[in-house]
Amino acid sequence: MAVYAVLEPPARPDGQPADPIRVRFVRDGFSWGAFLFGPLWMIRHRMWLVLICWLLVMAGFGVAHAALGVPAGARIAVSVLIALLVGLESATLRRWTLLRGGWREAGIVVADDLETAEQRYFARRADAAADLDRTWSDAPAPRLRPGGRGVLGLFPLPGAGR
């Protein structure tokens, strides 16, 4: 079973809810694409800041290796270890990038594949909305005290005198 982090896009400027089609499901785990094709994977996912940091780290190691006269085998080992780190932390990097862009974490879903994860998330979301509607429609109307001044419990009603 895979674990997916669910991220919803930022609210639209006109106040309408975000489009459910834009909801992202980020699978937790190792990414072969990020390991083998790190910079291309970052470009594909629009992770510009991560790409810049990766370029700076790789350039820094290149300069350090040249200045210290590090053998070619050690250079390759360092490059493979950095690629391995990117592959292992790919889901964290994607979530971090989306959260920086104003997205919000909406939950975690455990499922066998992406399609099942989407079905579970949207079914749970629909059930929660139905429960909220049912709660509000079944709630009894507030009662005022006989002869009261518009007080509901300990809180005055809007517009009522104090």
BAKOL-561084 format. One record per residue (C-alpha): residue number from 1; residue in one letter; x, y, z. Coordinates in steps of 0.1 Angstrom, whole numbers, plus 2048, in hexadecimal, padded with zeros to 3 digits. Example, Ala and Ser with C-alpha at 12.3 -4.5 7.8 and 13.67 -1.06 7.14 Angstrom:
<sites>
seq 1; type a; X 87B; Y 7D3; Z 84E
seq 2; type s; X 889; Y 7F5; Z 847
</sites>
This chain:
<sites>
seq 1; type m; X 800; Y 800; Z 800
seq 2; type a; X 80C; Y 823; Z 7F8
seq 3; type v; X 807; Y 842; Z 80C
seq 4; type y; X 7FC; Y 862; Z 7FA
seq 5; type a; X 7FD; Y 885; Z 808
seq 6; type v; X 7DF; Y 899; Z 7FB
seq 7; type l; X 7E5; Y 8BE; Z 7F3
seq 8; type e; X 7CA; Y 8D6; Z 7E9
seq 9; type p; X 7D1; Y 8F6; Z 7D4
seq 10; type p; X 7CE; Y 918; Z 7E3
seq 11; type a; X 7AC; Y 928; Z 7E5
seq 12; type r; X 7A2; Y 93C; Z 7C6
seq 13; type p; X 7A2; Y 962; Z 7C8
seq 14; type d; X 77D; Y 964; Z 7C0
seq 15; type g; X 775; Y 950; Z 7E0
seq 16; type q; X 769; Y 930; Z 7CD
seq 17; type p; X 776; Y 90F; Z 7DA
seq 18; type a; X 795; Y 900; Z 7C9
seq 19; type d; X 78F; Y 8EA; Z 7AB
seq 20; type p; X 790; Y 8C5; Z 7B6
seq 21; type i; X 7A2; Y 8BC; Z 796
seq 22; type r; X 7C1; Y 8CF; Z 7A2
seq 23; type v; X 7C4; Y 8BA; Z 7C3
seq 24; type r; X 7E6; Y 8A9; Z 7C3
seq 25; type f; X 7EE; Y 887; Z 7D1
seq 26; type v; X 813; Y 884; Z 7DA
seq 27; type r; X 81E; Y 860; Z 7DE
seq 28; type d; X 836; Y 85B; Z 7FB
seq 29; type g; X 854; Y 846; Z 7F2
seq 30; type f; X 872; Y 842; Z 7DB
seq 31; type s; X 870; Y 852; Z 7B9
seq 32; type w; X 884; Y 842; Z 79D
seq 33; type g; X 87E; Y 860; Z 787
seq 34; type a; X 88C; Y 878; Z 7A1
seq 35; type f; X 8AA; Y 860; Z 7A6
seq 36; type l; X 8B3; Y 85B; Z 782
seq 37; type f; X 8A8; Y 87C; Z 772
seq 38; type g; X 8AA; Y 895; Z 790
seq 39; type p; X 8AB; Y 8B6; Z 77E
seq 40; type l; X 892; Y 8AC; Z 763
seq 41; type w; X 87B; Y 89E; Z 77E
seq 42; type m; X 87D; Y 8BF; Z 791
seq 43; type i; X 875; Y 8D3; Z 771
seq 44; type r; X 857; Y 8BC; Z 76A
seq 45; type h; X 849; Y 8C3; Z 78D
seq 46; type r; X 851; Y 8E8; Z 78B
seq 47; type m; X 868; Y 8E6; Z 7A9
seq 48; type w; X 87D; Y 904; Z 7A0
seq 49; type l; X 88B; Y 90C; Z 7C2
seq 50; type v; X 895; Y 8E8; Z 7C7
seq 51; type l; X 8A5; Y 8E7; Z 7A5
seq 52; type i; X 8BA; Y 906; Z 7AD
seq 53; type c; X 8C5; Y 8F8; Z 7CE
seq 54; type w; X 8CE; Y 8D7; Z 7BD
seq 55; type l; X 8E3; Y 8EA; Z 7A3
seq 56; type l; X 8F4; Y 8FE; Z 7BE
seq 57; type v; X 8FD; Y 8DF; Z 7D2
seq 58; type m; X 90A; Y 8CC; Z 7B3
seq 59; type a; X 91E; Y 8EB; Z 7A8
seq 60; type g; X 92C; Y 8EE; Z 7CC
seq 61; type f; X 937; Y 8CA; Z 7CC
seq 62; type g; X 946; Y 8CD; Z 7AA
seq 63; type v; X 95B; Y 8EB; Z 7B4
seq 64; type a; X 965; Y 8DA; Z 7D5
seq 65; type h; X 96E; Y 8BA; Z 7C3
seq 66; type a; X 983; Y 8CD; Z 7A9
seq 67; type a; X 995; Y 8E1; Z 7C4
seq 68; type l; X 99D; Y 8C3; Z 7D9
seq 69; type g; X 9A6; Y 8AB; Z 7BC
seq 70; type v; X 98C; Y 891; Z 7C6
seq 71; type p; X 98E; Y 872; Z 7B0
seq 72; type a; X 973; Y 86B; Z 797
seq 73; type g; X 965; Y 84D; Z 7AA
seq 74; type a; X 95E; Y 863; Z 7C8
seq 75; type r; X 94D; Y 87D; Z 7B2
seq 76; type i; X 936; Y 863; Z 7A4
seq 77; type a; X 92E; Y 855; Z 7C6
seq 78; type v; X 925; Y 878; Z 7D3
seq 79; type s; X 90E; Y 87E; Z 7B4
seq 80; type v; X 8FD; Y 85C; Z 7B9
seq 81; type l; X 8F7; Y 863; Z 7DE
seq 82; type i; X 8E8; Y 885; Z 7D7
seq 83; type a; X 8D2; Y 875; Z 7BC
seq 84; type l; X 8C8; Y 85B; Z 7D6
seq 85; type l; X 8BF; Y 876; Z 7EF
seq 86; type v; X 8A9; Y 888; Z 7D5
seq 87; type g; X 898; Y 866; Z 7CD
seq 88; type l; X 891; Y 85F; Z 7F1
seq 89; type e; X 885; Y 882; Z 7FA
seq 90; type s; X 872; Y 888; Z 7DA
seq 91; type a; X 84F; Y 888; Z 7EA
seq 92; type t; X 85B; Y 89F; Z 806
seq 93; type l; X 869; Y 8B7; Z 7EC
seq 94; type r; X 849; Y 8B7; Z 7D8
seq 95; type r; X 833; Y 8BD; Z 7F7
seq 96; type w; X 84B; Y 8D9; Z 803
seq 97; type t; X 849; Y 8EA; Z 7E1
seq 98; type l; X 823; Y 8E9; Z 7E0
seq 99; type l; X 820; Y 8F5; Z 804
seq 100; type r; X 836; Y 913; Z 7FB
seq 101; type g; X 81F; Y 91A; Z 7DF
seq 102; type g; X 801; Y 91E; Z 7F6
seq 103; type w; X 7F3; Y 8FB; Z 7F3
seq 104; type r; X 7E6; Y 8EA; Z 813
seq 105; type e; X 7E8; Y 8C7; Z 81F
seq 106; type a; X 7C6; Y 8B8; Z 81F
seq 107; type g; X 7CE; Y 896; Z 82C
seq 108; type i; X 7DF; Y 874; Z 827
seq 109; type v; X 7D0; Y 857; Z 814
seq 110; type v; X 7DD; Y 833; Z 814
seq 111; type a; X 7D5; Y 820; Z 7F5
seq 112; type d; X 7E3; Y 807; Z 7DC
seq 113; type d; X 7E4; Y 81F; Z 7BF
seq 114; type l; X 7DD; Y 843; Z 7B6
seq 115; type e; X 7BA; Y 83D; Z 7A9
seq 116; type t; X 7AF; Y 82B; Z 7C9
seq 117; type a; X 7BF; Y 848; Z 7DD
seq 118; type e; X 7AB; Y 861; Z 7CA
seq 119; type q; X 78B; Y 84E; Z 7CE
seq 120; type r; X 790; Y 84A; Z 7F4
seq 121; type y; X 799; Y 86F; Z 7F9
seq 122; type f; X 77B; Y 87D; Z 7E5
seq 123; type a; X 763; Y 864; Z 7F4
seq 124; type r; X 76E; Y 86E; Z 817
seq 125; type r; X 76B; Y 892; Z 80E
seq 126; type a; X 748; Y 88D; Z 800
seq 127; type d; X 73E; Y 87A; Z 820
seq 128; type a; X 74B; Y 897; Z 836
seq 129; type a; X 738; Y 8B1; Z 822
seq 130; type a; X 718; Y 89C; Z 825
seq 131; type d; X 71D; Y 898; Z 84A
seq 132; type l; X 722; Y 8BD; Z 84E
seq 133; type d; X 702; Y 8C4; Z 83A
seq 134; type r; X 6EE; Y 8AB; Z 84F
seq 135; type t; X 6FB; Y 8BA; Z 86F
seq 136; type w; X 6F0; Y 8DD; Z 866
seq 137; type s; X 6CE; Y 8D2; Z 859
seq 138; type d; X 6C6; Y 8BC; Z 877
seq 139; type a; X 6D0; Y 8D6; Z 891
seq 140; type p; X 6B3; Y 8E4; Z 8A5
seq 141; type a; X 6AB; Y 909; Z 8A1
seq 142; type p; X 6B8; Y 91E; Z 8BE
seq 143; type r; X 69E; Y 926; Z 8D9
seq 144; type l; X 69D; Y 947; Z 8EB
seq 145; type r; X 696; Y 949; Z 910
seq 146; type p; X 672; Y 953; Z 917
seq 147; type g; X 673; Y 979; Z 91D
seq 148; type g; X 698; Y 979; Z 915
seq 149; type r; X 6AB; Y 994; Z 903
seq 150; type g; X 6B6; Y 97F; Z 8E6
seq 151; type v; X 6D0; Y 96B; Z 8F8
seq 152; type l; X 6D9; Y 948; Z 8EB
seq 153; type g; X 6EB; Y 936; Z 907
seq 154; type l; X 707; Y 94C; Z 913
seq 155; type f; X 70A; Y 95F; Z 8F2
seq 156; type p; X 6F4; Y 97C; Z 8E7
seq 157; type l; X 6E4; Y 979; Z 8C5
seq 158; type p; X 6F0; Y 991; Z 8AB
seq 159; type g; X 6DE; Y 9B2; Z 8AD
seq 160; type a; X 6D0; Y 9AA; Z 8D0
seq 161; type g; X 6D3; Y 9C4; Z 8EC
seq 162; type r; X 6ED; Y 9BE; Z 907
</sites>
